Amino acid sequence: MKIINTYENLSIPAYALPYLIYEDAGDMTETEIQKIERYMKQFYEQGLVIINYLPDSEPFFTKYPEFGLACDCIECSIVVYEA
């Protein structure tokens, strides 16, 4: 597969990772899911999306996550492959 784009050092809210990686919404609200989907749409429109993060990385608090309100985040990268 050919890589189209790579986005690095993204502060992805920790609560969103189960949904983004395993499609597990758990106890997320519909509003939270919609925020995630709106943010990810820009990547999905380009091709196949793979989210990478270091499993042993520590969550950190930031006032400026990629989407949503201030929260604990995990530094991630998103790689978009040609579909």
N, CA, C and O of each residue as an XYZ file, in Angstrom:
332
protein
N       0.831     -1.183      0.000
C       0.000      0.000      0.000
C       0.872      1.242      0.000
O       1.939      1.278      0.612
N       0.401      2.236     -0.687
C       1.134      3.493     -0.795
C       0.629      4.479      0.266
O      -0.577      4.653      0.439
N       1.568      5.119      0.973
C       1.214      6.126      1.974
C       0.897      7.431      1.257
O       1.689      7.918      0.450
N      -0.267      7.988      1.558
C      -0.682      9.266      0.983
C      -0.237     10.416      1.872
O       0.293     11.415      1.384
N      -0.452     10.279      3.177
C      -0.150     11.348      4.120
C       0.145     10.775      5.495
O      -0.350      9.706      5.851
N       0.949     11.487      6.262
C       1.218     11.136      7.652
C       1.046     12.380      8.504
O       1.581     13.443      8.188
N       0.299     12.239      9.582
C       0.070     13.339     10.524
C       0.630     12.883     11.866
O       0.221     11.847     12.390
N       1.552     13.642     12.418
C       2.225     13.234     13.649
C       1.957     14.219     14.775
O       1.519     15.349     14.561
N       2.241     13.740     15.992
C       2.124     14.545     17.215
C       0.712     15.105     17.409
O       0.544     16.274     17.755
N      -0.286     14.272     17.186
C      -1.672     14.678     17.387
C      -2.099     14.347     18.815
O      -1.852     13.242     19.298
N      -2.731     15.291     19.480
C      -3.220     15.081     20.844
C      -4.648     14.546     20.768
O      -5.613     15.311     20.766
N      -4.765     13.226     20.707
C      -6.069     12.583     20.584
C      -6.607     12.290     21.982
O      -5.905     11.685     22.792
N      -7.840     12.706     22.282
C      -8.413     12.415     23.604
C      -8.366     10.922     23.911
O      -8.734     10.093     23.078
N      -7.914     10.595     25.105
C      -7.761      9.194     25.505
C      -9.093      8.446     25.445
O      -9.120      7.262     25.106
N     -10.192      9.119     25.767
C     -11.492      8.446     25.761
C     -11.904      7.997     24.359
O     -12.734      7.099     24.222
N     -11.341      8.601     23.327
C     -11.728      8.298     21.953
C     -10.986      7.101     21.364
O     -11.443      6.531     20.373
N      -9.867      6.710     21.940
C      -9.050      5.651     21.346
C      -9.766      4.304     21.214
O      -9.632      3.668     20.168
N     -10.520      3.833     22.218
C     -11.223      2.559     22.018
C     -12.185      2.604     20.823
O     -12.338      1.621     20.098
N     -12.813      3.733     20.635
C     -13.739      3.872     19.504
C     -12.972      3.918     18.182
O     -13.363      3.269     17.211
N     -11.894      4.676     18.145
C     -11.127      4.822     16.911
C     -10.403      3.539     16.505
O     -10.292      3.243     15.315
N      -9.917      2.788     17.467
C      -9.121      1.608     17.155
C      -9.965      0.334     17.084
O      -9.770     -0.494     16.194
N     -10.911      0.177     18.033
C     -11.681     -1.065     18.120
C     -13.164     -0.893     17.786
O     -13.927     -1.858     17.838
N     -13.576      0.331     17.445
C     -14.984      0.651     17.191
C     -15.861      0.326     18.399
O     -17.008     -0.095     18.253
N     -15.304      0.528     19.589
C     -16.009      0.279     20.847
C     -16.418      1.615     21.459
O     -15.587      2.335     22.013
N     -17.692      1.934     21.354
C     -18.185      3.212     21.869
C     -18.339      3.187     23.387
O     -18.392      4.245     24.014
N     -18.411      1.999     23.990
C     -18.517      1.901     25.448
C     -19.631      2.770     25.986
O     -20.780      2.646     25.561
N     -19.303      3.647     26.918
C     -20.307      4.535     27.501
C     -20.217      5.958     26.940
O     -20.620      6.918     27.598
N     -19.693      6.084     25.733
C     -19.588      7.397     25.099
C     -20.983      7.898     24.716
O     -21.875      7.113     24.395
N     -21.145      9.200     24.757
C     -22.414      9.788     24.339
C     -22.442      9.942     22.822
O     -21.404      9.895     22.161
N     -23.625     10.124     22.289
C     -23.768     10.327     20.850
C     -23.030     11.595     20.413
O     -22.467     11.634     19.319
N     -23.026     12.619     21.250
C     -22.321     13.866     20.943
C     -20.816     13.626     20.815
O     -20.182     14.153     19.902
N     -20.242     12.833     21.723
C     -18.813     12.529     21.662
C     -18.480     11.766     20.381
O     -17.473     12.041     19.729
N     -19.325     10.818     20.033
C     -19.107     10.031     18.807
C     -19.175     10.936     17.583
O     -18.370     10.791     16.662
N     -20.112     11.854     17.563
C     -20.236     12.777     16.427
C     -19.006     13.669     16.303
O     -18.553     13.936     15.190
N     -18.456     14.136     17.424
C     -17.239     14.962     17.392
C     -16.072     14.182     16.807
O     -15.303     14.705     16.000
N     -15.949     12.932     17.220
C     -14.877     12.079     16.696
C     -15.045     11.887     15.200
O     -14.090     12.038     14.439
N     -16.255     11.554     14.779
C     -16.520     11.304     13.362
C     -16.280     12.553     12.510
O     -15.739     12.454     11.408
N     -16.675     13.718     13.009
C     -16.432     14.971     12.271
C     -14.936     15.216     12.101
O     -14.480     15.604     11.025
N     -14.182     14.987     13.165
C     -12.729     15.200     13.095
C     -12.086     14.200     12.136
O     -11.251     14.580     11.315
N     -12.460     12.948     12.232
C     -11.825     11.898     11.437
C     -12.237     11.928      9.967
O     -11.542     11.365      9.122
N     -13.337     12.564      9.660
C     -13.830     12.615      8.280
C     -12.763     13.126      7.311
O     -12.639     12.622      6.195
N     -11.998     14.123      7.740
C     -10.952     14.685      6.882
C      -9.913     13.642      6.478
O      -9.328     13.735      5.399
N      -9.682     12.659      7.332
C      -8.715     11.599      7.032
C      -9.369     10.483      6.212
O      -8.783      9.986      5.250
N     -10.593     10.092      6.603
C     -11.301      9.012      5.909
C     -11.517      9.349      4.434
O     -11.508      8.454      3.589
N     -11.710     10.625      4.121
C     -11.953     11.031      2.731
C     -10.712     10.838      1.856
O     -10.823     10.777      0.631
N      -9.534     10.743      2.473
C      -8.294     10.596      1.720
C      -7.973      9.141      1.383
O      -7.348      8.870      0.358
N      -8.389      8.215      2.223
C      -8.073      6.805      1.993
C      -8.206      5.987      3.255
O      -8.989      6.324      4.143
N      -7.441      4.908      3.337
C      -7.463      4.001      4.476
C      -6.657      4.611      5.621
O      -5.505      5.001      5.435
N      -7.264      4.693      6.799
C      -6.648      5.378      7.943
C      -6.152      4.367      8.977
O      -6.882      3.456      9.370
N      -4.920      4.536      9.406
C      -4.351      3.739     10.484
C      -3.893      4.704     11.580
O      -3.156      5.653     11.312
N      -4.335      4.453     12.813
C      -3.951      5.293     13.948
C      -2.866      4.568     14.726
O      -3.037      3.408     15.099
N      -1.757      5.240     14.971
C      -0.636      4.673     15.702
C      -0.434      5.438     17.004
O      -0.535      6.664     17.043
N      -0.150      4.701     18.054
C       0.209      5.314     19.331
C       1.106      4.343     20.063
O       1.101      3.144     19.781
N       1.868      4.853     20.993
C       2.730      3.994     21.792
C       1.906      3.450     22.945
O       1.451      4.231     23.781
N       1.695      2.137     23.027
C       0.843      1.563     24.064
C       1.291      1.907     25.482
O       0.463      1.959     26.391
N       2.565      2.139     25.681
C       3.053      2.459     27.031
C       3.148      3.957     27.277
O       3.676      4.388     28.302
N       2.636      4.757     26.334
C       2.716      6.203     26.524
C       1.727      6.654     27.598
O       0.635      6.105     27.739
N       2.136      7.640     28.325
C       1.326      8.162     29.422
C       0.366      9.230     28.918
O       0.758     10.099     28.139
N      -0.892      9.174     29.358
C      -1.815     10.261     29.005
C      -1.320     11.573     29.612
O      -0.699     11.588     30.674
N      -1.603     12.658     28.925
C      -1.240     13.977     29.438
C      -2.446     14.898     29.263
O      -3.232     14.745     28.329
N      -2.573     15.842     30.167
C      -3.693     16.771     30.108
C      -3.334     17.941     29.199
O      -2.233     18.487     29.268
N      -4.280     18.311     28.353
C      -4.082     19.490     27.515
C      -5.393     20.245     27.364
O      -6.476     19.662     27.331
N      -5.255     21.557     27.272
C      -6.431     22.396     27.022
C      -6.774     22.408     25.542
O      -7.829     22.911     25.156
N      -5.888     21.857     24.703
C      -6.071     21.946     23.256
C      -5.973     20.582     22.564
O      -5.050     20.348     21.784
N      -6.923     19.684     22.849
C      -6.910     18.408     22.122
C      -7.323     18.627     20.671
O      -7.775     19.715     20.313
N      -7.175     17.619     19.847
C      -7.544     17.722     18.433
C      -9.045     17.985     18.269
O      -9.454     18.613     17.293
N      -9.853     17.520     19.196
C     -11.303     17.779     19.180
C     -11.822     17.677     20.605
O     -11.206     17.046     21.464
N     -12.955     18.301     20.839
C     -13.574     18.260     22.158
C     -12.968     19.255     23.131
O     -12.179     20.128     22.769
N     -13.372     19.083     24.381
C     -12.916     19.958     25.456
C     -11.590     19.483     26.023
O     -11.115     18.399     25.687
N     -10.995     20.300     26.885
C      -9.741     19.941     27.547
C      -9.889     18.584     28.232
O     -10.899     18.320     28.884
N      -8.879     17.725     28.083
C      -8.965     16.380     28.654
C      -7.593     15.711     28.606
O      -6.624     16.281     28.105
N      -7.535     14.487     29.139
C      -6.328     13.675     29.022
C      -6.227     13.170     27.593
O      -7.213     12.709     27.017
N      -5.039     13.260     27.028
C      -4.821     12.853     25.637
C      -3.643     11.899     25.536
O      -2.826     11.782     26.449
N      -3.582     11.228     24.409
C      -2.461     10.371     24.054
C      -1.894     10.913     22.748
O      -2.643     11.214     21.818
N      -0.575     11.038     22.677
C       0.047     11.498     21.439
C      -0.022     10.375     20.413
O       0.430      9.259     20.669
N      -0.585     10.676     19.260
C      -0.793      9.681     18.211
C      -0.312     10.221     16.864
O      -0.046     11.410     16.692
N      -0.217      9.304     15.940
C       0.002      9.694     14.543
C      -1.068      9.001     13.721
O      -1.561      7.935     14.090
N      -1.417      9.614     12.614
C      -2.388      9.033     11.695
C      -1.695      8.898     10.354
O      -1.121      9.852      9.828
N      -1.760      7.695      9.815
C      -1.185      7.422      8.496
C      -2.345      7.094      7.561
O      -3.184      6.245      7.860
N      -2.373      7.778      6.435
C      -3.421      7.552      5.441
C      -2.807      6.829      4.249
O      -1.851      7.302      3.635
N      -3.381      5.675      3.940
C      -2.920      4.864      2.814
C      -3.882      4.961      1.658
O      -5.073      5.210      1.844
N      -3.364      4.763      0.468
C      -4.205      4.734     -0.729
C      -5.181      3.576     -0.592
O      -4.788      2.459     -0.257
N      -6.447      3.845     -0.852
C      -7.492      2.803     -0.714
C      -7.424      1.810     -1.841
O      -8.220      0.873     -1.887
